[in-house]
Amino acid sequence: MKFSRRSLFIIVTIIGTIALDQISKVWVRANVEAGSKSEILGDFFTLYNVENEGAFLGMGSELNETLRVILLLILPVVVLGFVLRYVFKDKNLGKWSLFAFSSIIGGGIANVYDRFAYGSVTDFWHLKLTDTLRTGIFNVADVFVTTGMIILVFVTFFKKKPKEDIKKAD
């Protein structure tokens, strides 16, 4: 089977995202005591080893098992499937959009894999700029998903209008 450069870019980005995330989580599980906290750069950058049974910031961890399976396993897989199909079908997506969507897909797959394999997602990084400006505890997959979303916002915001649309607007 021969892949186009575009398809190869998508596949490599997704697999690379998953690999980086899973390697980091294996390292944390093996080398950082569960529930521990280690300051890397003072209070600014901290390393943890926590298991998140919910989604973003633990949301959904209190749901009953059936709802958690539907909302945190089945629904994300369906959405990721639709996004993956869209990325391969829409030939008009630019490189930044392809990278963004592929990063989101890879990060999503990595976290869904954790939920399926372990029943929770391993989170380990925390940033604290001030007492009120700080993150929740997150992982590499979260970084890729967030970065992908930010790139999509910028690509959409700074998208050049086709010349035809500009003429019609005048």
C-alpha positions as CSV (number, residue, x, y, z in Angstrom):
1,M,0.0,0.0,0.0
2,K,1.4,3.4,-1.0
3,F,0.6,6.5,1.0
4,S,0.7,10.0,-0.2
5,R,3.0,12.5,1.6
6,R,-0.1,14.1,3.1
7,S,-1.4,10.8,4.5
8,L,2.0,9.9,5.7
9,F,2.3,13.2,7.5
10,I,-1.1,12.6,9.2
11,I,-0.2,9.0,10.3
12,V,3.3,10.0,11.5
13,T,2.0,12.9,13.5
14,I,-0.7,10.7,15.2
15,I,1.6,7.8,15.9
16,G,4.4,10.2,17.1
17,T,1.9,11.9,19.5
18,I,0.7,8.6,20.9
19,A,4.3,7.3,21.3
20,L,5.6,10.4,23.1
21,D,2.6,10.3,25.4
22,Q,2.7,6.6,26.2
23,I,6.5,6.7,26.7
24,S,6.2,9.6,29.2
25,K,3.4,7.8,31.1
26,V,5.4,4.5,31.3
27,W,8.3,6.5,32.7
28,V,6.2,8.3,35.2
29,R,4.4,5.1,36.4
30,A,7.8,3.4,36.7
31,N,9.8,6.2,38.3
32,V,7.4,8.5,40.2
33,E,5.7,7.2,43.3
34,A,1.9,7.3,43.0
35,G,0.4,10.3,44.6
36,S,3.8,12.0,45.1
37,K,4.7,15.6,44.3
38,S,8.2,16.7,43.2
39,E,9.2,20.3,42.5
40,I,11.1,20.6,39.2
41,L,11.4,24.4,39.0
42,G,10.3,25.4,42.5
43,D,6.5,25.8,42.8
44,F,6.3,26.9,39.1
45,F,6.7,23.4,37.5
46,T,5.8,20.3,39.5
47,L,5.9,16.6,38.8
48,Y,3.1,14.3,40.1
49,N,1.8,10.8,39.5
50,V,-1.9,10.9,39.7
51,E,-4.6,8.7,38.0
52,N,-7.5,10.7,36.6
53,E,-10.7,8.6,36.3
54,G,-12.5,11.5,34.7
55,A,-11.9,13.9,31.8
56,F,-10.5,17.4,31.9
57,L,-9.7,18.3,35.6
58,G,-11.3,15.1,36.7
59,M,-14.8,16.0,35.5
60,G,-17.0,13.0,35.2
61,S,-15.1,10.9,37.7
62,E,-18.1,10.8,40.0
63,L,-20.4,9.4,37.2
64,N,-21.7,5.9,37.5
65,E,-19.7,3.3,35.5
66,T,-22.1,3.1,32.5
67,L,-22.2,6.9,32.0
68,R,-18.4,7.0,32.3
69,V,-18.0,4.3,29.7
70,I,-20.3,6.1,27.3
71,L,-19.0,9.7,27.9
72,L,-15.3,8.9,28.3
73,L,-14.7,5.9,26.0
74,I,-17.4,5.4,23.4
75,L,-18.2,9.1,22.6
76,P,-14.5,10.1,22.3
77,V,-13.8,7.1,20.0
78,V,-16.8,8.1,17.8
79,V,-15.8,11.7,17.6
80,L,-12.1,10.9,17.0
81,G,-13.3,8.6,14.2
82,F,-15.3,11.3,12.5
83,V,-12.4,13.8,12.9
84,L,-9.9,11.3,11.4
85,R,-12.3,10.7,8.5
86,Y,-12.6,14.4,7.9
87,V,-8.8,15.0,8.0
88,F,-8.2,12.3,5.3
89,K,-11.2,13.4,3.1
90,D,-10.8,17.2,3.1
91,K,-7.9,17.8,0.7
92,N,-8.1,21.6,1.2
93,L,-6.7,21.5,4.8
94,G,-3.4,23.3,5.1
95,K,-0.3,21.9,6.8
96,W,-1.0,23.7,10.1
97,S,-4.6,22.4,10.2
98,L,-3.4,18.9,9.4
99,F,-0.9,19.0,12.2
100,A,-3.4,20.5,14.6
101,F,-6.1,17.9,13.8
102,S,-3.5,15.1,13.8
103,S,-2.2,16.2,17.2
104,I,-5.7,16.3,18.6
105,I,-6.5,12.9,17.3
106,G,-3.2,11.4,18.6
107,G,-3.7,13.0,22.0
108,G,-7.3,11.8,22.2
109,I,-6.4,8.3,21.2
110,A,-3.6,8.2,23.8
111,N,-5.9,9.2,26.6
112,V,-8.7,6.9,25.4
113,Y,-6.2,4.1,25.3
114,D,-5.3,4.8,29.0
115,R,-8.9,4.8,30.0
116,F,-9.5,1.5,28.2
117,A,-6.2,-0.2,29.4
118,Y,-6.0,1.2,32.9
119,G,-9.4,2.6,33.8
120,S,-7.8,6.0,34.2
121,V,-5.4,8.5,32.6
122,T,-2.0,9.1,34.1
123,D,-1.4,12.8,34.7
124,F,1.9,14.3,35.9
125,W,2.7,17.9,35.1
126,H,1.5,21.0,36.9
127,L,2.3,24.7,36.2
128,K,1.7,27.5,38.7
129,L,2.3,31.0,37.5
130,T,0.5,32.6,40.5
131,D,-1.8,31.4,43.2
132,T,-4.8,32.0,40.9
133,L,-3.1,31.4,37.5
134,R,-2.3,27.7,37.3
135,T,-3.1,24.6,35.4
136,G,-4.6,21.3,36.5
137,I,-2.4,18.3,36.5
138,F,-2.0,17.2,32.8
139,N,0.1,14.9,30.5
140,V,1.7,15.0,27.1
141,A,-1.5,14.0,25.3
142,D,-3.2,17.0,26.9
143,V,-0.4,19.2,25.6
144,F,-0.9,18.0,22.0
145,V,-4.7,18.3,22.2
146,T,-4.5,21.9,23.6
147,T,-1.7,22.9,21.2
148,G,-3.8,21.5,18.3
149,M,-6.8,23.5,19.4
150,I,-4.8,26.7,19.7
151,I,-3.3,26.2,16.2
152,L,-6.9,25.7,14.8
153,V,-8.0,28.9,16.4
154,F,-5.1,30.8,14.9
155,V,-5.5,29.2,11.5
156,T,-9.2,30.0,11.5
157,F,-8.7,33.6,12.7
158,F,-5.8,34.4,10.3
159,K,-7.2,32.5,7.3
160,K,-6.8,34.5,4.2
161,K,-10.1,35.1,2.3
162,P,-10.1,34.0,-1.3
163,K,-9.8,36.9,-3.7
164,E,-13.3,36.2,-5.1
165,D,-14.8,36.6,-1.6
166,I,-13.0,39.9,-1.2
167,K,-14.3,41.3,-4.5
168,K,-17.9,40.2,-3.5
169,A,-17.6,42.0,-0.2
170,D,-16.8,45.3,-1.9
